[in-house]
Amino acid sequence: MPHPIPRAVEAELVSREHLVRLLVEQVDRTFSTEGSRKALYELGNLLRRLDESTLRALLQWQGAADEDEMREADEEDATGGKP
């Protein structure tokens, strides 16, 4: 028999989901009224506010970059883009 979720945990999940929905709706409105360039610009601004470990986790979760690709970017930043 599954155990019920504590009310505090359930409330936090509902609150986070509400915030996610609001952000998704904002991106959708931006895409439909101002076009994809504006929406992508705003999405970039949103992502820049996240810490590096969260950005790395998002990249891995999306399959957008592997550890080697992320390490290459770190090395380029350290050398100023020089090989």
PDB file of N, CA, C and O in Angstrom:
ATOM      1  N   MET A   1       0.845  -1.179   0.000  1.00  0.00           N
ATOM      2  CA  MET A   1       0.000   0.000   0.000  1.00  0.00           C
ATOM      3  C   MET A   1       0.893   1.245   0.000  1.00  0.00           C
ATOM      4  O   MET A   1       1.754   1.389   0.868  1.00  0.00           O
ATOM      5  N   PRO A   2       0.694   2.134  -0.957  1.00  0.00           N
ATOM      6  CA  PRO A   2       1.513   3.343  -1.012  1.00  0.00           C
ATOM      7  C   PRO A   2       1.220   4.263   0.170  1.00  0.00           C
ATOM      8  O   PRO A   2       0.090   4.364   0.647  1.00  0.00           O
ATOM      9  N   HIS A   3       2.282   4.930   0.624  1.00  0.00           N
ATOM     10  CA  HIS A   3       2.127   5.870   1.729  1.00  0.00           C
ATOM     11  C   HIS A   3       1.726   7.227   1.169  1.00  0.00           C
ATOM     12  O   HIS A   3       2.210   7.632   0.112  1.00  0.00           O
ATOM     13  N   PRO A   4       0.849   7.925   1.866  1.00  0.00           N
ATOM     14  CA  PRO A   4       0.463   9.261   1.387  1.00  0.00           C
ATOM     15  C   PRO A   4       1.641  10.230   1.499  1.00  0.00           C
ATOM     16  O   PRO A   4       2.487  10.108   2.385  1.00  0.00           O
ATOM     17  N   ILE A   5       1.671  11.179   0.591  1.00  0.00           N
ATOM     18  CA  ILE A   5       2.706  12.213   0.606  1.00  0.00           C
ATOM     19  C   ILE A   5       2.385  13.183   1.742  1.00  0.00           C
ATOM     20  O   ILE A   5       1.238  13.606   1.889  1.00  0.00           O
ATOM     21  N   PRO A   6       3.390  13.538   2.544  1.00  0.00           N
ATOM     22  CA  PRO A   6       3.129  14.541   3.588  1.00  0.00           C
ATOM     23  C   PRO A   6       2.613  15.843   2.966  1.00  0.00           C
ATOM     24  O   PRO A   6       3.009  16.221   1.863  1.00  0.00           O
ATOM     25  N   ARG A   7       1.738  16.506   3.686  1.00  0.00           N
ATOM     26  CA  ARG A   7       1.115  17.730   3.162  1.00  0.00           C
ATOM     27  C   ARG A   7       2.145  18.793   2.779  1.00  0.00           C
ATOM     28  O   ARG A   7       1.984  19.473   1.766  1.00  0.00           O
ATOM     29  N   ALA A   8       3.190  18.939   3.573  1.00  0.00           N
ATOM     30  CA  ALA A   8       4.202  19.957   3.275  1.00  0.00           C
ATOM     31  C   ALA A   8       4.910  19.652   1.958  1.00  0.00           C
ATOM     32  O   ALA A   8       5.176  20.560   1.171  1.00  0.00           O
ATOM     33  N   VAL A   9       5.215  18.380   1.715  1.00  0.00           N
ATOM     34  CA  VAL A   9       5.871  17.984   0.472  1.00  0.00           C
ATOM     35  C   VAL A   9       4.920  18.196  -0.699  1.00  0.00           C
ATOM     36  O   VAL A   9       5.322  18.703  -1.746  1.00  0.00           O
ATOM     37  N   GLU A  10       3.681  17.816  -0.526  1.00  0.00           N
ATOM     38  CA  GLU A  10       2.684  18.013  -1.574  1.00  0.00           C
ATOM     39  C   GLU A  10       2.500  19.490  -1.893  1.00  0.00           C
ATOM     40  O   GLU A  10       2.403  19.866  -3.061  1.00  0.00           O
ATOM     41  N   ALA A  11       2.452  20.325  -0.867  1.00  0.00           N
ATOM     42  CA  ALA A  11       2.294  21.766  -1.080  1.00  0.00           C
ATOM     43  C   ALA A  11       3.486  22.336  -1.831  1.00  0.00           C
ATOM     44  O   ALA A  11       3.318  23.195  -2.697  1.00  0.00           O
ATOM     45  N   GLU A  12       4.697  21.867  -1.510  1.00  0.00           N
ATOM     46  CA  GLU A  12       5.887  22.342  -2.209  1.00  0.00           C
ATOM     47  C   GLU A  12       5.860  21.920  -3.674  1.00  0.00           C
ATOM     48  O   GLU A  12       6.212  22.704  -4.555  1.00  0.00           O
ATOM     49  N   LEU A  13       5.444  20.689  -3.933  1.00  0.00           N
ATOM     50  CA  LEU A  13       5.351  20.213  -5.318  1.00  0.00           C
ATOM     51  C   LEU A  13       4.333  21.021  -6.114  1.00  0.00           C
ATOM     52  O   LEU A  13       4.590  21.392  -7.259  1.00  0.00           O
ATOM     53  N   VAL A  14       3.211  21.287  -5.527  1.00  0.00           N
ATOM     54  CA  VAL A  14       2.169  22.069  -6.195  1.00  0.00           C
ATOM     55  C   VAL A  14       2.669  23.482  -6.462  1.00  0.00           C
ATOM     56  O   VAL A  14       2.441  24.030  -7.541  1.00  0.00           O
ATOM     57  N   SER A  15       3.346  24.070  -5.489  1.00  0.00           N
ATOM     58  CA  SER A  15       3.867  25.428  -5.644  1.00  0.00           C
ATOM     59  C   SER A  15       4.912  25.492  -6.753  1.00  0.00           C
ATOM     60  O   SER A  15       4.873  26.394  -7.590  1.00  0.00           O
ATOM     61  N   ARG A  16       5.849  24.538  -6.766  1.00  0.00           N
ATOM     62  CA  ARG A  16       6.887  24.517  -7.803  1.00  0.00           C
ATOM     63  C   ARG A  16       6.267  24.314  -9.181  1.00  0.00           C
ATOM     64  O   ARG A  16       6.666  24.963 -10.148  1.00  0.00           O
ATOM     65  N   GLU A  17       5.302  23.422  -9.270  1.00  0.00           N
ATOM     66  CA  GLU A  17       4.656  23.177 -10.564  1.00  0.00           C
ATOM     67  C   GLU A  17       3.932  24.420 -11.046  1.00  0.00           C
ATOM     68  O   GLU A  17       3.933  24.711 -12.242  1.00  0.00           O
ATOM     69  N   HIS A  18       3.323  25.146 -10.145  1.00  0.00           N
ATOM     70  CA  HIS A  18       2.651  26.401 -10.500  1.00  0.00           C
ATOM     71  C   HIS A  18       3.665  27.402 -11.059  1.00  0.00           C
ATOM     72  O   HIS A  18       3.403  28.060 -12.066  1.00  0.00           O
ATOM     73  N   LEU A  19       4.826  27.515 -10.402  1.00  0.00           N
ATOM     74  CA  LEU A  19       5.859  28.435 -10.875  1.00  0.00           C
ATOM     75  C   LEU A  19       6.381  28.022 -12.249  1.00  0.00           C
ATOM     76  O   LEU A  19       6.589  28.868 -13.119  1.00  0.00           O
ATOM     77  N   VAL A  20       6.590  26.734 -12.440  1.00  0.00           N
ATOM     78  CA  VAL A  20       7.035  26.237 -13.754  1.00  0.00           C
ATOM     79  C   VAL A  20       6.002  26.580 -14.817  1.00  0.00           C
ATOM     80  O   VAL A  20       6.353  27.038 -15.904  1.00  0.00           O
ATOM     81  N   ARG A  21       4.729  26.360 -14.505  1.00  0.00           N
ATOM     82  CA  ARG A  21       3.659  26.658 -15.466  1.00  0.00           C
ATOM     83  C   ARG A  21       3.664  28.138 -15.836  1.00  0.00           C
ATOM     84  O   ARG A  21       3.503  28.484 -17.006  1.00  0.00           O
ATOM     85  N   LEU A  22       3.848  29.014 -14.845  1.00  0.00           N
ATOM     86  CA  LEU A  22       3.890  30.448 -15.126  1.00  0.00           C
ATOM     87  C   LEU A  22       5.052  30.799 -16.052  1.00  0.00           C
ATOM     88  O   LEU A  22       4.891  31.597 -16.976  1.00  0.00           O
ATOM     89  N   LEU A  23       6.213  30.211 -15.810  1.00  0.00           N
ATOM     90  CA  LEU A  23       7.371  30.483 -16.674  1.00  0.00           C
ATOM     91  C   LEU A  23       7.153  29.956 -18.087  1.00  0.00           C
ATOM     92  O   LEU A  23       7.498  30.628 -19.058  1.00  0.00           O
ATOM     93  N   VAL A  24       6.591  28.775 -18.207  1.00  0.00           N
ATOM     94  CA  VAL A  24       6.316  28.202 -19.533  1.00  0.00           C
ATOM     95  C   VAL A  24       5.309  29.068 -20.279  1.00  0.00           C
ATOM     96  O   VAL A  24       5.462  29.312 -21.476  1.00  0.00           O
ATOM     97  N   GLU A  25       4.290  29.529 -19.581  1.00  0.00           N
ATOM     98  CA  GLU A  25       3.302  30.405 -20.219  1.00  0.00           C
ATOM     99  C   GLU A  25       3.953  31.712 -20.684  1.00  0.00           C
ATOM    100  O   GLU A  25       3.611  32.227 -21.749  1.00  0.00           O
ATOM    101  N   GLN A  26       4.881  32.244 -19.900  1.00  0.00           N
ATOM    102  CA  GLN A  26       5.571  33.475 -20.291  1.00  0.00           C
ATOM    103  C   GLN A  26       6.383  33.252 -21.564  1.00  0.00           C
ATOM    104  O   GLN A  26       6.345  34.081 -22.473  1.00  0.00           O
ATOM    105  N   VAL A  27       7.109  32.151 -21.636  1.00  0.00           N
ATOM    106  CA  VAL A  27       7.887  31.842 -22.839  1.00  0.00           C
ATOM    107  C   VAL A  27       6.944  31.661 -24.026  1.00  0.00           C
ATOM    108  O   VAL A  27       7.234  32.138 -25.123  1.00  0.00           O
ATOM    109  N   ASP A  28       5.826  30.982 -23.821  1.00  0.00           N
ATOM    110  CA  ASP A  28       4.857  30.782 -24.899  1.00  0.00           C
ATOM    111  C   ASP A  28       4.320  32.121 -25.399  1.00  0.00           C
ATOM    112  O   ASP A  28       4.210  32.330 -26.607  1.00  0.00           O
ATOM    113  N   ARG A  29       3.987  33.026 -24.483  1.00  0.00           N
ATOM    114  CA  ARG A  29       3.496  34.352 -24.890  1.00  0.00           C
ATOM    115  C   ARG A  29       4.569  35.109 -25.659  1.00  0.00           C
ATOM    116  O   ARG A  29       4.269  35.780 -26.646  1.00  0.00           O
ATOM    117  N   THR A  30       5.808  35.007 -25.217  1.00  0.00           N
ATOM    118  CA  THR A  30       6.896  35.715 -25.893  1.00  0.00           C
ATOM    119  C   THR A  30       7.082  35.169 -27.304  1.00  0.00           C
ATOM    120  O   THR A  30       7.265  35.936 -28.249  1.00  0.00           O
ATOM    121  N   PHE A  31       7.036  33.845 -27.449  1.00  0.00           N
ATOM    122  CA  PHE A  31       7.162  33.250 -28.776  1.00  0.00           C
ATOM    123  C   PHE A  31       6.031  33.703 -29.690  1.00  0.00           C
ATOM    124  O   PHE A  31       6.260  34.011 -30.859  1.00  0.00           O
ATOM    125  N   SER A  32       4.813  33.743 -29.161  1.00  0.00           N
ATOM    126  CA  SER A  32       3.679  34.041 -30.036  1.00  0.00           C
ATOM    127  C   SER A  32       3.530  35.531 -30.324  1.00  0.00           C
ATOM    128  O   SER A  32       2.987  35.895 -31.368  1.00  0.00           O
ATOM    129  N   THR A  33       3.995  36.403 -29.433  1.00  0.00           N
ATOM    130  CA  THR A  33       3.816  37.841 -29.677  1.00  0.00           C
ATOM    131  C   THR A  33       5.069  38.536 -30.193  1.00  0.00           C
ATOM    132  O   THR A  33       4.973  39.489 -30.967  1.00  0.00           O
ATOM    133  N   GLU A  34       6.245  38.071 -29.773  1.00  0.00           N
ATOM    134  CA  GLU A  34       7.466  38.774 -30.157  1.00  0.00           C
ATOM    135  C   GLU A  34       8.415  37.919 -30.991  1.00  0.00           C
ATOM    136  O   GLU A  34       9.466  38.398 -31.415  1.00  0.00           O
ATOM    137  N   GLY A  35       8.062  36.680 -31.225  1.00  0.00           N
ATOM    138  CA  GLY A  35       8.892  35.820 -32.053  1.00  0.00           C
ATOM    139  C   GLY A  35       9.931  35.047 -31.271  1.00  0.00           C
ATOM    140  O   GLY A  35      10.168  35.294 -30.088  1.00  0.00           O
ATOM    141  N   SER A  36      10.545  34.103 -31.966  1.00  0.00           N
ATOM    142  CA  SER A  36      11.469  33.202 -31.291  1.00  0.00           C
ATOM    143  C   SER A  36      12.749  33.883 -30.834  1.00  0.00           C
ATOM    144  O   SER A  36      13.316  33.483 -29.817  1.00  0.00           O
ATOM    145  N   ARG A  37      13.224  34.893 -31.544  1.00  0.00           N
ATOM    146  CA  ARG A  37      14.459  35.572 -31.112  1.00  0.00           C
ATOM    147  C   ARG A  37      14.297  36.176 -29.723  1.00  0.00           C
ATOM    148  O   ARG A  37      15.174  36.025 -28.872  1.00  0.00           O
ATOM    149  N   LYS A  38      13.201  36.846 -29.493  1.00  0.00           N
ATOM    150  CA  LYS A  38      12.948  37.470 -28.197  1.00  0.00           C
ATOM    151  C   LYS A  38      12.798  36.400 -27.114  1.00  0.00           C
ATOM    152  O   LYS A  38      13.335  36.547 -26.016  1.00  0.00           O
ATOM    153  N   ALA A  39      12.075  35.332 -27.420  1.00  0.00           N
ATOM    154  CA  ALA A  39      11.876  34.269 -26.436  1.00  0.00           C
ATOM    155  C   ALA A  39      13.198  33.597 -26.096  1.00  0.00           C
ATOM    156  O   ALA A  39      13.462  33.319 -24.926  1.00  0.00           O
ATOM    157  N   LEU A  40      14.027  33.333 -27.086  1.00  0.00           N
ATOM    158  CA  LEU A  40      15.318  32.706 -26.831  1.00  0.00           C
ATOM    159  C   LEU A  40      16.234  33.642 -26.044  1.00  0.00           C
ATOM    160  O   LEU A  40      16.999  33.186 -25.194  1.00  0.00           O
ATOM    161  N   TYR A  41      16.165  34.925 -26.315  1.00  0.00           N
ATOM    162  CA  TYR A  41      16.924  35.915 -25.556  1.00  0.00           C
ATOM    163  C   TYR A  41      16.512  35.886 -24.081  1.00  0.00           C
ATOM    164  O   TYR A  41      17.361  35.878 -23.190  1.00  0.00           O
ATOM    165  N   GLU A  42      15.215  35.872 -23.840  1.00  0.00           N
ATOM    166  CA  GLU A  42      14.706  35.850 -22.475  1.00  0.00           C
ATOM    167  C   GLU A  42      15.047  34.530 -21.786  1.00  0.00           C
ATOM    168  O   GLU A  42      15.373  34.514 -20.599  1.00  0.00           O
ATOM    169  N   LEU A  43      14.973  33.428 -22.525  1.00  0.00           N
ATOM    170  CA  LEU A  43      15.339  32.129 -21.967  1.00  0.00           C
ATOM    171  C   LEU A  43      16.820  32.127 -21.582  1.00  0.00           C
ATOM    172  O   LEU A  43      17.188  31.599 -20.532  1.00  0.00           O
ATOM    173  N   GLY A  44      17.662  32.711 -22.423  1.00  0.00           N
ATOM    174  CA  GLY A  44      19.083  32.836 -22.105  1.00  0.00           C
ATOM    175  C   GLY A  44      19.294  33.629 -20.827  1.00  0.00           C
ATOM    176  O   GLY A  44      20.117  33.253 -19.992  1.00  0.00           O
ATOM    177  N   ASN A  45      18.564  34.715 -20.670  1.00  0.00           N
ATOM    178  CA  ASN A  45      18.664  35.512 -19.441  1.00  0.00           C
ATOM    179  C   ASN A  45      18.248  34.705 -18.224  1.00  0.00           C
ATOM    180  O   ASN A  45      18.879  34.796 -17.171  1.00  0.00           O
ATOM    181  N   LEU A  46      17.196  33.920 -18.361  1.00  0.00           N
ATOM    182  CA  LEU A  46      16.734  33.076 -17.264  1.00  0.00           C
ATOM    183  C   LEU A  46      17.805  32.054 -16.897  1.00  0.00           C
ATOM    184  O   LEU A  46      18.099  31.856 -15.718  1.00  0.00           O
ATOM    185  N   LEU A  47      18.386  31.408 -17.898  1.00  0.00           N
ATOM    186  CA  LEU A  47      19.399  30.380 -17.644  1.00  0.00           C
ATOM    187  C   LEU A  47      20.660  30.976 -17.019  1.00  0.00           C
ATOM    188  O   LEU A  47      21.318  30.314 -16.216  1.00  0.00           O
ATOM    189  N   ARG A  48      21.007  32.213 -17.375  1.00  0.00           N
ATOM    190  CA  ARG A  48      22.196  32.858 -16.807  1.00  0.00           C
ATOM    191  C   ARG A  48      22.074  33.078 -15.301  1.00  0.00           C
ATOM    192  O   ARG A  48      23.081  33.281 -14.623  1.00  0.00           O
ATOM    193  N   ARG A  49      20.882  33.041 -14.786  1.00  0.00           N
ATOM    194  CA  ARG A  49      20.671  33.229 -13.349  1.00  0.00           C
ATOM    195  C   ARG A  49      20.874  31.941 -12.562  1.00  0.00           C
ATOM    196  O   ARG A  49      20.920  31.966 -11.332  1.00  0.00           O
ATOM    197  N   LEU A  50      20.996  30.813 -13.263  1.00  0.00           N
ATOM    198  CA  LEU A  50      21.198  29.530 -12.589  1.00  0.00           C
ATOM    199  C   LEU A  50      22.672  29.326 -12.290  1.00  0.00           C
ATOM    200  O   LEU A  50      23.535  29.854 -12.990  1.00  0.00           O
ATOM    201  N   ASP A  51      22.957  28.554 -11.241  1.00  0.00           N
ATOM    202  CA  ASP A  51      24.355  28.278 -10.918  1.00  0.00           C
ATOM    203  C   ASP A  51      24.902  27.230 -11.898  1.00  0.00           C
ATOM    204  O   ASP A  51      24.149  26.534 -12.578  1.00  0.00           O
ATOM    205  N   GLU A  52      26.229  27.144 -11.947  1.00  0.00           N
ATOM    206  CA  GLU A  52      26.894  26.291 -12.922  1.00  0.00           C
ATOM    207  C   GLU A  52      26.509  24.819 -12.787  1.00  0.00           C
ATOM    208  O   GLU A  52      26.319  24.139 -13.796  1.00  0.00           O
ATOM    209  N   SER A  53      26.393  24.319 -11.562  1.00  0.00           N
ATOM    210  CA  SER A  53      26.052  22.908 -11.392  1.00  0.00           C
ATOM    211  C   SER A  53      24.648  22.611 -11.922  1.00  0.00           C
ATOM    212  O   SER A  53      24.407  21.533 -12.466  1.00  0.00           O
ATOM    213  N   THR A  54      23.735  23.547 -11.767  1.00  0.00           N
ATOM    214  CA  THR A  54      22.381  23.360 -12.297  1.00  0.00           C
ATOM    215  C   THR A  54      22.400  23.380 -13.819  1.00  0.00           C
ATOM    216  O   THR A  54      21.706  22.585 -14.454  1.00  0.00           O
ATOM    217  N   LEU A  55      23.182  24.275 -14.413  1.00  0.00           N
ATOM    218  CA  LEU A  55      23.298  24.325 -15.868  1.00  0.00           C
ATOM    219  C   LEU A  55      23.882  23.027 -16.410  1.00  0.00           C
ATOM    220  O   LEU A  55      23.405  22.499 -17.414  1.00  0.00           O
ATOM    221  N   ARG A  56      24.925  22.506 -15.737  1.00  0.00           N
ATOM    222  CA  ARG A  56      25.523  21.240 -16.170  1.00  0.00           C
ATOM    223  C   ARG A  56      24.510  20.099 -16.072  1.00  0.00           C
ATOM    224  O   ARG A  56      24.431  19.255 -16.965  1.00  0.00           O
ATOM    225  N   ALA A  57      23.742  20.076 -14.990  1.00  0.00           N
ATOM    226  CA  ALA A  57      22.728  19.032 -14.812  1.00  0.00           C
ATOM    227  C   ALA A  57      21.659  19.121 -15.904  1.00  0.00           C
ATOM    228  O   ALA A  57      21.221  18.094 -16.422  1.00  0.00           O
ATOM    229  N   LEU A  58      21.239  20.327 -16.257  1.00  0.00           N
ATOM    230  CA  LEU A  58      20.255  20.513 -17.324  1.00  0.00           C
ATOM    231  C   LEU A  58      20.799  20.022 -18.669  1.00  0.00           C
ATOM    232  O   LEU A  58      20.089  19.360 -19.426  1.00  0.00           O
ATOM    233  N   LEU A  59      22.046  20.347 -18.956  1.00  0.00           N
ATOM    234  CA  LEU A  59      22.663  19.896 -20.205  1.00  0.00           C
ATOM    235  C   LEU A  59      22.719  18.379 -20.279  1.00  0.00           C
ATOM    236  O   LEU A  59      22.397  17.788 -21.310  1.00  0.00           O
ATOM    237  N   GLN A  60      23.125  17.757 -19.193  1.00  0.00           N
ATOM    238  CA  GLN A  60      23.202  16.302 -19.178  1.00  0.00           C
ATOM    239  C   GLN A  60      21.818  15.676 -19.282  1.00  0.00           C
ATOM    240  O   GLN A  60      21.627  14.702 -20.010  1.00  0.00           O
ATOM    241  N   TRP A  61      20.860  16.230 -18.563  1.00  0.00           N
ATOM    242  CA  TRP A  61      19.501  15.699 -18.581  1.00  0.00           C
ATOM    243  C   TRP A  61      18.896  15.786 -19.982  1.00  0.00           C
ATOM    244  O   TRP A  61      18.194  14.876 -20.421  1.00  0.00           O
ATOM    245  N   GLN A  62      19.174  16.882 -20.671  1.00  0.00           N
ATOM    246  CA  GLN A  62      18.660  17.074 -22.021  1.00  0.00           C
ATOM    247  C   GLN A  62      19.473  16.317 -23.060  1.00  0.00           C
ATOM    248  O   GLN A  62      19.048  16.190 -24.208  1.00  0.00           O
ATOM    249  N   GLY A  63      20.625  15.820 -22.673  1.00  0.00           N
ATOM    250  CA  GLY A  63      21.489  15.136 -23.626  1.00  0.00           C
ATOM    251  C   GLY A  63      22.114  16.113 -24.610  1.00  0.00           C
ATOM    252  O   GLY A  63      22.524  15.723 -25.703  1.00  0.00           O
ATOM    253  N   ALA A  64      22.187  17.373 -24.226  1.00  0.00           N
ATOM    254  CA  ALA A  64      22.679  18.417 -25.126  1.00  0.00           C
ATOM    255  C   ALA A  64      24.198  18.482 -25.158  1.00  0.00           C
ATOM    256  O   ALA A  64      24.771  19.000 -26.117  1.00  0.00           O
ATOM    257  N   ALA A  65      24.856  17.970 -24.136  1.00  0.00           N
ATOM    258  CA  ALA A  65      26.320  17.997 -24.093  1.00  0.00           C
ATOM    259  C   ALA A  65      26.786  16.896 -23.152  1.00  0.00           C
ATOM    260  O   ALA A  65      26.149  16.608 -22.139  1.00  0.00           O
ATOM    261  N   ASP A  66      27.912  16.288 -23.510  1.00  0.00           N
ATOM    262  CA  ASP A  66      28.490  15.315 -22.593  1.00  0.00           C
ATOM    263  C   ASP A  66      29.608  15.975 -21.794  1.00  0.00           C
ATOM    264  O   ASP A  66      29.928  17.144 -22.013  1.00  0.00           O
ATOM    265  N   GLU A  67      30.199  15.227 -20.872  1.00  0.00           N
ATOM    266  CA  GLU A  67      31.243  15.792 -20.007  1.00  0.00           C
ATOM    267  C   GLU A  67      32.411  16.358 -20.814  1.00  0.00           C
ATOM    268  O   GLU A  67      32.957  17.403 -20.458  1.00  0.00           O
ATOM    269  N   ASP A  68      32.804  15.676 -21.905  1.00  0.00           N
ATOM    270  CA  ASP A  68      33.919  16.160 -22.715  1.00  0.00           C
ATOM    271  C   ASP A  68      33.614  17.521 -23.323  1.00  0.00           C
ATOM    272  O   ASP A  68      34.463  18.412 -23.314  1.00  0.00           O
ATOM    273  N   GLU A  69      32.398  17.686 -23.854  1.00  0.00           N
ATOM    274  CA  GLU A  69      32.018  18.974 -24.449  1.00  0.00           C
ATOM    275  C   GLU A  69      32.012  20.079 -23.404  1.00  0.00           C
ATOM    276  O   GLU A  69      32.442  21.199 -23.677  1.00  0.00           O
ATOM    277  N   MET A  70      31.524  19.764 -22.208  1.00  0.00           N
ATOM    278  CA  MET A  70      31.485  20.775 -21.154  1.00  0.00           C
ATOM    279  C   MET A  70      32.900  21.116 -20.694  1.00  0.00           C
ATOM    280  O   MET A  70      33.182  22.271 -20.377  1.00  0.00           O
ATOM    281  N   ARG A  71      33.786  20.133 -20.654  1.00  0.00           N
ATOM    282  CA  ARG A  71      35.173  20.368 -20.265  1.00  0.00           C
ATOM    283  C   ARG A  71      35.880  21.228 -21.305  1.00  0.00           C
ATOM    284  O   ARG A  71      36.681  22.092 -20.950  1.00  0.00           O
ATOM    285  N   GLU A  72      35.590  20.998 -22.601  1.00  0.00           N
ATOM    286  CA  GLU A  72      36.180  21.801 -23.675  1.00  0.00           C
ATOM    287  C   GLU A  72      35.828  23.274 -23.505  1.00  0.00           C
ATOM    288  O   GLU A  72      36.677  24.144 -23.697  1.00  0.00           O
ATOM    289  N   ALA A  73      34.594  23.551 -23.150  1.00  0.00           N
ATOM    290  CA  ALA A  73      34.169  24.945 -22.948  1.00  0.00           C
ATOM    291  C   ALA A  73      34.929  25.553 -21.775  1.00  0.00           C
ATOM    292  O   ALA A  73      35.324  26.717 -21.838  1.00  0.00           O
ATOM    293  N   ASP A  74      35.139  24.790 -20.710  1.00  0.00           N
ATOM    294  CA  ASP A  74      35.897  25.279 -19.562  1.00  0.00           C
ATOM    295  C   ASP A  74      37.327  25.608 -19.972  1.00  0.00           C
ATOM    296  O   ASP A  74      37.879  26.630 -19.564  1.00  0.00           O
ATOM    297  N   GLU A  75      37.924  24.732 -20.784  1.00  0.00           N
ATOM    298  CA  GLU A  75      39.299  24.945 -21.225  1.00  0.00           C
ATOM    299  C   GLU A  75      39.402  26.164 -22.128  1.00  0.00           C
ATOM    300  O   GLU A  75      40.361  26.929 -22.018  1.00  0.00           O
ATOM    301  N   GLU A  76      38.428  26.363 -23.025  1.00  0.00           N
ATOM    302  CA  GLU A  76      38.420  27.535 -23.897  1.00  0.00           C
ATOM    303  C   GLU A  76      38.307  28.808 -23.075  1.00  0.00           C
ATOM    304  O   GLU A  76      38.986  29.796 -23.357  1.00  0.00           O
ATOM    305  N   ASP A  77      37.448  28.789 -22.055  1.00  0.00           N
ATOM    306  CA  ASP A  77      37.305  29.957 -21.196  1.00  0.00           C
ATOM    307  C   ASP A  77      38.608  30.270 -20.477  1.00  0.00           C
ATOM    308  O   ASP A  77      38.970  31.436 -20.324  1.00  0.00           O
ATOM    309  N   ALA A  78      39.316  29.234 -20.035  1.00  0.00           N
ATOM    310  CA  ALA A  78      40.556  29.432 -19.293  1.00  0.00           C
ATOM    311  C   ALA A  78      41.678  29.971 -20.181  1.00  0.00           C
ATOM    312  O   ALA A  78      42.547  30.706 -19.713  1.00  0.00           O
ATOM    313  N   THR A  79      41.655  29.599 -21.472  1.00  0.00           N
ATOM    314  CA  THR A  79      42.718  30.050 -22.381  1.00  0.00           C
ATOM    315  C   THR A  79      42.297  31.241 -23.217  1.00  0.00           C
ATOM    316  O   THR A  79      43.073  31.722 -24.042  1.00  0.00           O
ATOM    317  N   GLY A  80      41.097  31.717 -23.020  1.00  0.00           N
ATOM    318  CA  GLY A  80      40.609  32.839 -23.799  1.00  0.00           C
ATOM    319  C   GLY A  80      40.288  32.456 -25.227  1.00  0.00           C
ATOM    320  O   GLY A  80      40.346  33.295 -26.127  1.00  0.00           O
ATOM    321  N   GLY A  81      39.940  31.160 -25.448  1.00  0.00           N
ATOM    322  CA  GLY A  81      39.565  30.691 -26.790  1.00  0.00           C
ATOM    323  C   GLY A  81      40.748  30.287 -27.637  1.00  0.00           C
ATOM    324  O   GLY A  81      40.580  29.939 -28.806  1.00  0.00           O
ATOM    325  N   LYS A  82      41.980  30.327 -27.056  1.00  0.00           N
ATOM    326  CA  LYS A  82      43.178  29.942 -27.815  1.00  0.00           C
ATOM    327  C   LYS A  82      43.458  28.467 -27.606  1.00  0.00           C
ATOM    328  O   LYS A  82      43.297  27.963 -26.494  1.00  0.00           O
ATOM    329  N   PRO A  83      43.882  27.752 -28.668  1.00  0.00           N
ATOM    330  CA  PRO A  83      44.181  26.313 -28.535  1.00  0.00           C
ATOM    331  C   PRO A  83      45.382  26.030 -27.674  1.00  0.00           C
ATOM    332  O   PRO A  83      45.742  24.869 -27.480  1.00  0.00           O
TER     333      PRO A  83
END
